[in-house]
Amino acid sequence: MSFFKNKKNFILEIQSKSRNETTETLENVYPVYNFSEWKVFTSEDSIKLNVLKNKESFLFELKSKSKKPFGIIVSSPREIEIASKYADFLYIPGEICRQSDILESAASTKLPLFVERGSFLAPNDISRIIDKLGVADVAIVDCGSANGYSDSVLDPRVLYTLQNSGKPFGVNLSDLLSPEGTKYSHRPHWLMNHDFISAFINTGNAFGALFFVVKCYGHGNISINNIIHKIPRNN
């Protein structure tokens, strides 16, 4: 059965280094661990650095103590190999969303997959990602479309395409407020207005978004407590 079959209106909270006890106690909020933070390793250096290998004791503890499903952000076949031993699902960043070796390695684990649509990727090219993943249980995450001025725009045309893709999808709220979780000194401050979160959620809901993604660290930080009441509850 699909991981997404009986889940609706949930939140993925991306965490950088440690367990968040608050997330553990909240219904429909699932942690995603990003041990490399926002930096993505896609070369042989990722094997030498062994980012996840150095965290295996922590991953073992997570697996034994977590009360709910959790995911791990992966950016190389080697990381996928390690993460698949512990995680309940994998999360692939948008920067490498079309990288065949990573998609094929992730699909081979048989785990549920969340794949970000890179802000550079035309919405009709999402079908190529889906084709590469074959019969994998996958959901697409929209992070907005690059629009200059260090900004990302939530394009309803993309959401319409996702709605008709046959795959579940969600919206990354943090990347819409602060792309890549980074603060740009020349970026107009009004673009990071947290009041816009309601507009993003309402737009996602209008197109049938199944979930939303937030980060709990860095400049893309969004507090779960500030948005959980804005997400419709399951019946």
QUIMOWO-V24106 format. One record per pair of residues at least 24 apart in sequence whose ideal C-beta (glycine too) atoms are under 10 Angstrom apart, sorted by the first residue. I is the first residue (numbers start at 1). J is the second residue. D is the distance in whole Angstrom. If there is no record, write none. Layout:
i->[I | I]
j->[J | J]
d->[D | D]
This chain:
i->[1 | 2 | 2 | 2 | 2 | 2 | 3 | 3 | 3 | 3 | 3 | 3 | 3 | 3 | 3 | 3 | 3 | 4 | 4 | 4 | 4 | 4 | 4 | 4 | 4 | 4 | 4 | 4 | 4 | 5 | 5 | 6 | 7 | 7 | 7 | 7 | 7 | 7 | 7 | 8 | 8 | 8 | 8 | 8 | 8 | 8 | 8 | 8 | 8 | 9 | 9 | 9 | 9 | 9 | 9 | 9 | 9 | 9 | 9 | 9 | 10 | 10 | 10 | 10 | 10 | 10 | 10 | 11 | 11 | 11 | 11 | 11 | 11 | 11 | 11 | 11 | 11 | 11 | 12 | 12 | 12 | 12 | 12 | 12 | 12 | 12 | 12 | 12 | 12 | 12 | 12 | 12 | 13 | 13 | 13 | 13 | 13 | 13 | 13 | 13 | 13 | 13 | 13 | 14 | 14 | 14 | 14 | 14 | 14 | 14 | 14 | 14 | 14 | 14 | 14 | 14 | 14 | 14 | 14 | 15 | 15 | 15 | 15 | 15 | 16 | 16 | 16 | 16 | 16 | 16 | 17 | 17 | 17 | 18 | 18 | 19 | 19 | 19 | 19 | 19 | 19 | 20 | 20 | 20 | 22 | 22 | 22 | 22 | 23 | 23 | 23 | 23 | 24 | 24 | 24 | 24 | 24 | 25 | 25 | 26 | 26 | 26 | 26 | 27 | 27 | 27 | 27 | 28 | 28 | 28 | 28 | 28 | 28 | 29 | 29 | 29 | 29 | 29 | 30 | 30 | 30 | 30 | 30 | 30 | 30 | 30 | 30 | 31 | 31 | 31 | 31 | 31 | 31 | 31 | 31 | 32 | 32 | 32 | 32 | 32 | 32 | 32 | 32 | 32 | 32 | 32 | 32 | 32 | 33 | 33 | 33 | 33 | 33 | 33 | 33 | 33 | 33 | 33 | 33 | 34 | 34 | 34 | 34 | 34 | 34 | 34 | 34 | 34 | 34 | 34 | 35 | 35 | 35 | 35 | 35 | 35 | 36 | 36 | 36 | 36 | 36 | 36 | 37 | 37 | 37 | 37 | 37 | 38 | 38 | 38 | 38 | 38 | 38 | 38 | 38 | 38 | 38 | 38 | 39 | 39 | 39 | 39 | 40 | 40 | 40 | 40 | 40 | 40 | 40 | 40 | 40 | 40 | 41 | 41 | 41 | 41 | 41 | 41 | 42 | 42 | 42 | 42 | 42 | 42 | 42 | 42 | 43 | 43 | 44 | 44 | 45 | 46 | 46 | 46 | 46 | 46 | 46 | 47 | 47 | 47 | 47 | 48 | 49 | 49 | 49 | 50 | 50 | 50 | 51 | 51 | 51 | 51 | 51 | 52 | 52 | 52 | 52 | 52 | 52 | 52 | 52 | 52 | 52 | 53 | 53 | 53 | 53 | 55 | 55 | 55 | 56 | 56 | 56 | 58 | 59 | 59 | 59 | 59 | 60 | 60 | 61 | 62 | 62 | 63 | 63 | 69 | 71 | 71 | 71 | 71 | 72 | 73 | 73 | 74 | 74 | 74 | 74 | 74 | 75 | 75 | 76 | 76 | 76 | 77 | 77 | 77 | 77 | 77 | 77 | 78 | 79 | 79 | 80 | 80 | 80 | 80 | 80 | 80 | 80 | 81 | 81 | 81 | 83 | 83 | 84 | 84 | 84 | 84 | 85 | 87 | 87 | 88 | 89 | 89 | 89 | 89 | 89 | 90 | 90 | 90 | 90 | 91 | 91 | 91 | 91 | 91 | 92 | 92 | 92 | 92 | 92 | 93 | 93 | 93 | 93 | 94 | 94 | 94 | 94 | 94 | 94 | 94 | 94 | 94 | 94 | 94 | 95 | 95 | 95 | 97 | 97 | 97 | 97 | 97 | 97 | 97 | 97 | 97 | 98 | 98 | 98 | 98 | 98 | 99 | 100 | 100 | 102 | 103 | 103 | 103 | 103 | 103 | 103 | 103 | 103 | 103 | 104 | 104 | 104 | 104 | 106 | 106 | 106 | 106 | 107 | 107 | 107 | 107 | 107 | 107 | 107 | 108 | 108 | 109 | 110 | 110 | 110 | 111 | 111 | 112 | 112 | 112 | 112 | 112 | 113 | 113 | 113 | 113 | 114 | 114 | 114 | 114 | 114 | 114 | 114 | 114 | 114 | 114 | 115 | 115 | 115 | 115 | 115 | 116 | 116 | 116 | 116 | 116 | 116 | 116 | 116 | 117 | 117 | 117 | 117 | 117 | 117 | 117 | 117 | 117 | 117 | 118 | 118 | 118 | 119 | 119 | 119 | 119 | 119 | 119 | 119 | 119 | 119 | 119 | 119 | 120 | 120 | 121 | 121 | 121 | 122 | 122 | 123 | 123 | 123 | 123 | 123 | 123 | 123 | 123 | 123 | 124 | 124 | 124 | 124 | 125 | 126 | 126 | 126 | 126 | 126 | 126 | 127 | 127 | 127 | 127 | 129 | 129 | 130 | 130 | 130 | 133 | 136 | 137 | 137 | 138 | 138 | 138 | 139 | 139 | 139 | 139 | 139 | 139 | 140 | 140 | 140 | 140 | 140 | 140 | 141 | 141 | 141 | 141 | 141 | 141 | 141 | 141 | 141 | 142 | 142 | 142 | 142 | 142 | 142 | 142 | 142 | 142 | 142 | 143 | 143 | 143 | 143 | 143 | 143 | 143 | 143 | 143 | 144 | 144 | 144 | 144 | 144 | 144 | 144 | 144 | 146 | 147 | 147 | 149 | 149 | 149 | 149 | 149 | 150 | 150 | 150 | 150 | 150 | 150 | 150 | 150 | 150 | 150 | 150 | 151 | 151 | 151 | 151 | 151 | 151 | 151 | 152 | 152 | 152 | 152 | 152 | 152 | 153 | 154 | 154 | 154 | 154 | 154 | 155 | 156 | 156 | 156 | 158 | 159 | 159 | 159 | 159 | 159 | 159 | 160 | 161 | 162 | 162 | 162 | 162 | 163 | 163 | 163 | 163 | 164 | 167 | 168 | 168 | 168 | 168 | 169 | 169 | 169 | 169 | 169 | 169 | 170 | 170 | 170 | 170 | 170 | 170 | 171 | 171 | 171 | 171 | 171 | 171 | 171 | 171 | 171 | 171 | 171 | 172 | 172 | 172 | 172 | 172 | 172 | 172 | 173 | 173 | 173 | 173 | 173 | 173 | 173 | 173 | 173 | 173 | 173 | 173 | 174 | 174 | 174 | 174 | 174 | 174 | 174 | 174 | 174 | 174 | 174 | 175 | 175 | 175 | 175 | 176 | 176 | 176 | 176 | 176 | 177 | 177 | 177 | 177 | 177 | 177 | 178 | 178 | 178 | 178 | 178 | 178 | 179 | 179 | 180 | 180 | 180 | 181 | 181 | 181 | 181 | 181 | 181 | 182 | 182 | 182 | 183 | 183 | 183 | 184 | 187 | 192 | 192 | 194 | 194 | 194 | 194 | 194 | 197 | 197 | 197 | 197 | 198 | 198 | 200 | 200 | 201 | 201 | 201 | 201 | 202 | 204 | 205 | 205 | 205]
j->[137 | 112 | 137 | 138 | 139 | 168 | 69 | 88 | 89 | 111 | 112 | 113 | 114 | 137 | 138 | 139 | 168 | 89 | 112 | 114 | 137 | 138 | 139 | 167 | 168 | 169 | 170 | 210 | 211 | 137 | 168 | 234 | 69 | 112 | 139 | 168 | 210 | 211 | 234 | 168 | 208 | 209 | 210 | 211 | 231 | 232 | 233 | 234 | 235 | 170 | 205 | 209 | 210 | 211 | 212 | 231 | 232 | 233 | 234 | 235 | 69 | 170 | 210 | 211 | 212 | 231 | 234 | 170 | 173 | 211 | 212 | 213 | 214 | 222 | 224 | 227 | 228 | 231 | 70 | 71 | 89 | 91 | 114 | 139 | 141 | 170 | 172 | 211 | 212 | 213 | 214 | 215 | 70 | 174 | 212 | 213 | 214 | 215 | 216 | 217 | 222 | 223 | 224 | 38 | 71 | 73 | 91 | 172 | 174 | 175 | 181 | 213 | 214 | 215 | 216 | 217 | 218 | 220 | 222 | 70 | 73 | 215 | 216 | 217 | 73 | 181 | 215 | 216 | 217 | 218 | 55 | 58 | 217 | 58 | 62 | 58 | 61 | 62 | 65 | 66 | 70 | 216 | 217 | 224 | 216 | 223 | 224 | 225 | 68 | 70 | 216 | 224 | 65 | 66 | 67 | 68 | 70 | 67 | 68 | 68 | 224 | 225 | 228 | 68 | 228 | 233 | 234 | 68 | 211 | 228 | 231 | 233 | 234 | 68 | 214 | 224 | 228 | 231 | 66 | 68 | 69 | 70 | 71 | 88 | 89 | 114 | 211 | 62 | 66 | 68 | 69 | 70 | 71 | 72 | 216 | 70 | 71 | 72 | 73 | 87 | 89 | 90 | 91 | 114 | 213 | 214 | 215 | 216 | 58 | 59 | 62 | 70 | 71 | 72 | 73 | 83 | 86 | 87 | 91 | 71 | 72 | 73 | 74 | 75 | 91 | 93 | 181 | 215 | 217 | 218 | 59 | 72 | 73 | 74 | 79 | 83 | 73 | 74 | 75 | 76 | 79 | 93 | 73 | 181 | 215 | 217 | 218 | 73 | 93 | 95 | 175 | 180 | 181 | 182 | 215 | 217 | 218 | 220 | 75 | 93 | 95 | 180 | 73 | 74 | 75 | 76 | 92 | 93 | 94 | 95 | 96 | 180 | 74 | 75 | 76 | 78 | 79 | 96 | 75 | 76 | 93 | 95 | 96 | 99 | 101 | 102 | 75 | 76 | 76 | 78 | 76 | 74 | 75 | 76 | 77 | 78 | 79 | 76 | 77 | 78 | 79 | 78 | 76 | 78 | 79 | 78 | 79 | 82 | 75 | 76 | 78 | 79 | 82 | 76 | 78 | 79 | 80 | 81 | 82 | 83 | 85 | 86 | 87 | 78 | 79 | 81 | 82 | 82 | 83 | 86 | 82 | 85 | 86 | 86 | 83 | 85 | 86 | 87 | 85 | 86 | 86 | 86 | 87 | 87 | 88 | 112 | 111 | 112 | 113 | 114 | 111 | 114 | 116 | 102 | 105 | 106 | 109 | 113 | 99 | 102 | 101 | 102 | 105 | 101 | 102 | 104 | 105 | 106 | 108 | 105 | 105 | 106 | 104 | 105 | 106 | 107 | 108 | 109 | 111 | 105 | 108 | 109 | 109 | 111 | 108 | 109 | 110 | 111 | 109 | 111 | 112 | 112 | 113 | 114 | 137 | 138 | 139 | 114 | 115 | 136 | 138 | 115 | 116 | 139 | 141 | 213 | 116 | 129 | 133 | 138 | 141 | 118 | 141 | 143 | 180 | 118 | 119 | 120 | 121 | 141 | 142 | 143 | 144 | 172 | 175 | 180 | 119 | 120 | 180 | 121 | 125 | 126 | 128 | 129 | 132 | 140 | 141 | 143 | 125 | 126 | 128 | 129 | 132 | 132 | 128 | 132 | 132 | 128 | 129 | 130 | 131 | 132 | 133 | 134 | 136 | 138 | 132 | 133 | 134 | 136 | 132 | 133 | 136 | 138 | 132 | 133 | 134 | 135 | 136 | 137 | 138 | 134 | 136 | 136 | 135 | 136 | 137 | 136 | 137 | 136 | 137 | 138 | 139 | 168 | 137 | 138 | 139 | 140 | 138 | 139 | 140 | 141 | 168 | 169 | 170 | 172 | 211 | 213 | 139 | 140 | 141 | 167 | 169 | 140 | 141 | 142 | 143 | 170 | 172 | 175 | 213 | 141 | 142 | 143 | 144 | 145 | 158 | 161 | 162 | 169 | 172 | 143 | 145 | 146 | 143 | 144 | 145 | 146 | 147 | 151 | 152 | 153 | 175 | 179 | 180 | 145 | 146 | 145 | 146 | 158 | 158 | 161 | 155 | 157 | 158 | 159 | 160 | 161 | 162 | 164 | 165 | 157 | 158 | 161 | 165 | 161 | 158 | 161 | 162 | 165 | 167 | 169 | 161 | 165 | 166 | 167 | 165 | 167 | 165 | 166 | 167 | 167 | 167 | 167 | 168 | 167 | 168 | 169 | 167 | 168 | 169 | 170 | 210 | 211 | 165 | 167 | 168 | 169 | 170 | 210 | 169 | 170 | 171 | 172 | 175 | 209 | 211 | 212 | 213 | 169 | 170 | 171 | 172 | 175 | 176 | 204 | 207 | 209 | 213 | 171 | 172 | 173 | 174 | 175 | 176 | 179 | 180 | 213 | 171 | 172 | 173 | 175 | 176 | 177 | 179 | 200 | 179 | 179 | 191 | 184 | 186 | 187 | 188 | 191 | 178 | 179 | 180 | 182 | 183 | 184 | 185 | 186 | 187 | 188 | 191 | 176 | 179 | 184 | 187 | 188 | 191 | 192 | 176 | 177 | 178 | 179 | 180 | 191 | 191 | 196 | 199 | 200 | 203 | 204 | 203 | 203 | 206 | 207 | 207 | 203 | 204 | 206 | 207 | 208 | 209 | 207 | 207 | 204 | 207 | 208 | 209 | 206 | 207 | 208 | 209 | 207 | 210 | 208 | 209 | 210 | 211 | 204 | 207 | 208 | 209 | 210 | 211 | 204 | 209 | 210 | 211 | 212 | 213 | 200 | 201 | 203 | 204 | 205 | 207 | 209 | 210 | 211 | 212 | 213 | 200 | 211 | 212 | 213 | 214 | 215 | 220 | 197 | 200 | 201 | 204 | 212 | 213 | 214 | 215 | 220 | 222 | 227 | 230 | 212 | 213 | 214 | 215 | 216 | 217 | 218 | 219 | 220 | 221 | 222 | 213 | 214 | 215 | 220 | 200 | 203 | 213 | 220 | 222 | 214 | 215 | 219 | 220 | 221 | 222 | 215 | 218 | 219 | 220 | 221 | 222 | 219 | 220 | 218 | 219 | 220 | 215 | 217 | 218 | 219 | 220 | 221 | 218 | 219 | 220 | 218 | 219 | 220 | 219 | 219 | 219 | 220 | 221 | 222 | 223 | 226 | 227 | 222 | 226 | 227 | 230 | 227 | 230 | 227 | 230 | 227 | 230 | 231 | 232 | 230 | 231 | 230 | 231 | 232]
d->[9 | 8 | 5 | 9 | 9 | 8 | 8 | 8 | 6 | 8 | 4 | 9 | 10 | 5 | 9 | 8 | 9 | 10 | 7 | 10 | 7 | 9 | 6 | 9 | 5 | 10 | 10 | 6 | 8 | 9 | 9 | 9 | 9 | 10 | 10 | 9 | 7 | 8 | 9 | 9 | 10 | 10 | 6 | 8 | 10 | 9 | 9 | 5 | 9 | 10 | 9 | 9 | 7 | 7 | 8 | 5 | 5 | 7 | 6 | 10 | 10 | 8 | 7 | 5 | 8 | 8 | 9 | 9 | 9 | 7 | 5 | 7 | 6 | 10 | 7 | 7 | 7 | 7 | 10 | 7 | 9 | 7 | 7 | 10 | 8 | 7 | 9 | 6 | 8 | 5 | 7 | 10 | 10 | 10 | 10 | 8 | 6 | 8 | 5 | 10 | 9 | 10 | 6 | 9 | 9 | 7 | 8 | 9 | 7 | 10 | 9 | 7 | 7 | 5 | 7 | 8 | 9 | 9 | 10 | 9 | 10 | 8 | 6 | 7 | 10 | 9 | 8 | 8 | 5 | 8 | 9 | 9 | 8 | 8 | 10 | 9 | 8 | 7 | 8 | 8 | 9 | 6 | 10 | 8 | 9 | 10 | 7 | 8 | 8 | 9 | 8 | 7 | 9 | 7 | 6 | 7 | 9 | 8 | 10 | 9 | 7 | 9 | 7 | 9 | 9 | 9 | 9 | 9 | 9 | 8 | 8 | 8 | 7 | 8 | 9 | 6 | 7 | 10 | 10 | 6 | 6 | 6 | 7 | 8 | 8 | 10 | 9 | 9 | 8 | 8 | 9 | 5 | 7 | 10 | 9 | 7 | 4 | 7 | 6 | 9 | 8 | 9 | 5 | 8 | 8 | 10 | 9 | 10 | 9 | 8 | 7 | 7 | 7 | 5 | 7 | 9 | 10 | 8 | 9 | 10 | 8 | 4 | 10 | 10 | 8 | 9 | 9 | 8 | 9 | 10 | 9 | 7 | 8 | 10 | 9 | 9 | 7 | 9 | 7 | 10 | 8 | 9 | 9 | 8 | 10 | 8 | 8 | 9 | 8 | 9 | 10 | 6 | 5 | 7 | 9 | 9 | 7 | 8 | 9 | 10 | 10 | 10 | 9 | 10 | 5 | 9 | 10 | 5 | 9 | 5 | 6 | 10 | 10 | 5 | 6 | 9 | 8 | 10 | 6 | 6 | 10 | 8 | 6 | 7 | 9 | 8 | 10 | 8 | 9 | 9 | 9 | 10 | 7 | 4 | 9 | 6 | 6 | 7 | 9 | 5 | 9 | 10 | 10 | 10 | 10 | 8 | 9 | 9 | 9 | 9 | 9 | 7 | 9 | 9 | 8 | 5 | 9 | 9 | 4 | 6 | 10 | 9 | 10 | 8 | 9 | 10 | 6 | 9 | 10 | 9 | 7 | 8 | 8 | 9 | 8 | 8 | 4 | 8 | 9 | 7 | 10 | 6 | 9 | 8 | 9 | 8 | 9 | 8 | 9 | 7 | 10 | 9 | 10 | 7 | 8 | 7 | 10 | 10 | 9 | 7 | 8 | 7 | 8 | 6 | 6 | 8 | 4 | 9 | 9 | 9 | 9 | 10 | 10 | 5 | 5 | 10 | 8 | 6 | 9 | 7 | 10 | 8 | 8 | 9 | 9 | 4 | 9 | 6 | 9 | 7 | 10 | 7 | 7 | 7 | 9 | 10 | 9 | 7 | 9 | 10 | 10 | 8 | 8 | 10 | 8 | 9 | 7 | 9 | 10 | 9 | 9 | 8 | 9 | 9 | 9 | 4 | 6 | 8 | 7 | 8 | 9 | 5 | 10 | 9 | 8 | 9 | 9 | 9 | 9 | 7 | 9 | 9 | 10 | 6 | 10 | 9 | 9 | 10 | 8 | 10 | 7 | 6 | 8 | 9 | 10 | 6 | 10 | 10 | 7 | 10 | 10 | 5 | 6 | 9 | 8 | 9 | 7 | 8 | 9 | 10 | 10 | 7 | 7 | 9 | 8 | 5 | 6 | 8 | 4 | 9 | 8 | 10 | 9 | 9 | 10 | 8 | 8 | 8 | 8 | 8 | 5 | 7 | 8 | 10 | 7 | 4 | 7 | 10 | 8 | 5 | 8 | 6 | 10 | 10 | 8 | 10 | 9 | 8 | 8 | 6 | 7 | 9 | 10 | 8 | 4 | 8 | 5 | 10 | 7 | 8 | 8 | 7 | 5 | 7 | 9 | 9 | 7 | 9 | 8 | 9 | 9 | 8 | 10 | 9 | 6 | 6 | 6 | 4 | 9 | 10 | 6 | 9 | 8 | 7 | 9 | 8 | 6 | 9 | 10 | 9 | 9 | 9 | 8 | 6 | 4 | 9 | 8 | 4 | 7 | 10 | 9 | 10 | 10 | 7 | 10 | 10 | 8 | 6 | 7 | 6 | 8 | 9 | 9 | 7 | 10 | 10 | 10 | 9 | 7 | 8 | 6 | 9 | 10 | 9 | 9 | 6 | 8 | 10 | 6 | 4 | 6 | 6 | 7 | 7 | 7 | 6 | 8 | 4 | 8 | 10 | 7 | 5 | 7 | 5 | 9 | 10 | 8 | 9 | 6 | 6 | 7 | 5 | 7 | 9 | 9 | 8 | 10 | 8 | 9 | 8 | 4 | 9 | 9 | 4 | 7 | 8 | 9 | 8 | 8 | 7 | 10 | 6 | 5 | 10 | 7 | 9 | 8 | 10 | 10 | 8 | 8 | 6 | 7 | 8 | 9 | 6 | 9 | 8 | 9 | 4 | 9 | 7 | 4 | 9 | 8 | 9 | 7 | 9 | 7 | 8 | 6 | 10 | 6 | 9 | 9 | 5 | 9 | 9 | 10 | 9 | 8 | 6 | 6 | 8 | 10 | 7 | 8 | 7 | 9 | 7 | 7 | 8 | 4 | 8 | 7 | 7 | 10 | 10 | 7 | 9 | 8 | 10 | 5 | 6 | 9 | 10 | 10 | 9 | 9 | 4 | 8 | 9 | 8 | 8 | 6 | 7 | 8 | 7 | 5 | 6 | 4 | 6 | 6 | 6 | 8 | 8 | 4 | 9 | 9 | 5 | 10 | 8 | 5 | 7 | 9 | 10 | 8 | 4 | 8 | 8 | 9 | 6 | 6 | 7 | 9 | 6 | 7 | 5 | 9 | 9 | 6 | 7 | 10 | 10 | 7 | 5 | 4 | 9 | 10 | 8 | 9 | 4 | 7 | 5 | 8 | 10 | 8 | 7 | 6 | 10 | 10 | 9 | 10 | 9 | 9 | 8 | 6 | 9 | 7 | 8 | 8 | 5 | 4 | 8 | 9 | 10 | 8 | 9 | 9 | 8 | 6 | 8 | 4 | 6 | 4 | 8 | 8 | 6 | 8 | 8 | 4 | 9 | 9 | 10 | 8 | 9 | 10 | 7 | 9 | 7 | 9 | 7 | 8 | 6 | 7 | 9 | 6 | 10 | 10 | 7 | 5 | 7 | 9 | 9 | 10 | 9 | 8 | 7]
